[in-house]
Amino acid sequence: MSITGHATAASVSVYVRHAEQKTHAVNAIAKFSARALDAREKARGVTSVFEKGEIK
């Protein structure tokens, strides 16, 4: 484990798990924000040009 600087394989595993958790959290927030924005736009009656079929 000297390449990563960790003393044991278990410590590498803990580091990777925490790093993945941060990535998953950021992705979840991005998805939630996008859904909230979509819901707000639909509530206001805003549609995209893609939905109208003006752009393919």
Secondary structure in CASP SS format (residue, H / E / C, confidence):
PFRMAT SS
TARGET T0000
AUTHOR 0000-0000-0000
METHOD secondary structure of the structure
MODEL  1
M C 1.00
S C 1.00
I C 1.00
T C 1.00
G C 1.00
H C 1.00
A C 1.00
T C 1.00
A H 1.00
A H 1.00
S H 1.00
V H 1.00
S H 1.00
V H 1.00
Y H 1.00
V H 1.00
R H 1.00
H H 1.00
A H 1.00
E H 1.00
Q H 1.00
K H 1.00
T H 1.00
H H 1.00
A H 1.00
V H 1.00
N H 1.00
A H 1.00
I H 1.00
A H 1.00
K H 1.00
F H 1.00
S H 1.00
A H 1.00
R H 1.00
A H 1.00
L H 1.00
D H 1.00
A H 1.00
R H 1.00
E H 1.00
K H 1.00
A H 1.00
R H 1.00
G C 1.00
V C 1.00
T C 1.00
S C 1.00
V H 1.00
F H 1.00
E H 1.00
K H 1.00
G C 1.00
E C 1.00
I C 1.00
K C 1.00
END
